[in-house]
Amino acid sequence: MKFQLNSKNKRLFFIIGIIILIELSGYGFFASLFRLIGSVSQ
């Protein structure tokens, strides 16, 4: 059985991949949120 990706799934994986890269680089939503929480709690 061959696993096939249709265009909708390819686009979804592409978007998820970009979000993961942005988060890992430190400029994503969660990274900003943790920085904000850290600065407030000091």
N, C-alpha and C positions, 0 to 999 in steps of 0.2 A: 504494500500500500504506500503510495507516494503522498507526502504531505504537501499540499498546495496552498499558497497564500493568495487570496484575492486582493484586489486593489484596496479595499477598505481595511483589511487586516494589515497590509503593508504600511499604509498611512498611519494606522494606530501604533504599530511598533516603532515607526520613525519618530513620531511625536514623543512617545515614551522615552526613546533613546536620547532625544535632545534634552528633555526635562532632566533625565538622570545626569547627563553631562553638565548641564548648568548647575544643578545642585552640588555635584562633586567639585566643581570649580570654586564654589563658595559664594556665588552670586544669586543663588536661588531663593525662593520664598522661605523655605524652612531655615536656611542659613541666616537670612535676615531676621527672621522671627527669633531664633535662638540668641542672636547678637542683641536684639532689643530686650529680651527677657534678662539676659546677662547684665546689661547696662542698668536696668531698672532695679535689679536685686542687690546691687552693690551698695 
